[in-house]
Amino acid sequence: MSQYDGFFISYNNGSTWAKSDIDSSKFYSSILSIDKSVIVITDKGIYISDNEGITWKKTGNNGVNSFITKIKTNGSRVYGLSSDGNIYTSDDKCEYWNLISSPLPNFSNFRNIYCFENLVVAAGNNDLFISKDNGKTWKSISNGLFYSS
């Protein structure tokens, strides 16, 4: 990958690199591999390749009121963090998104999300949340980690 000259791919463990035909962007914020597909977030949108980066298709941003800025996966489900601090899930490789909500206080303004098999962790400004059921239910686990004066 390159920050300014395009998106590059290596098929031989980094010995040589080839520029991909992905829409020329200046910023790449996330990349992941899922089910033999590669998904990349750029400043121009979310792109997916089903043939190891030879060709790319721009996905929809369906169901999101802002832009997805980070993506993580724990298998076939993709978790997206939006520019307005919300968490979304996608079960169709980022074409359609569903907002995750919770009645817990401070369940918003997220800055990062992490996935580990069945465990999802979301970090916000004032709290840390964990889900052990793919985002259906959440529990605050900050236990005083965050201090505000």
Disulfide bonds with the S-S distance in Angstrom:
none
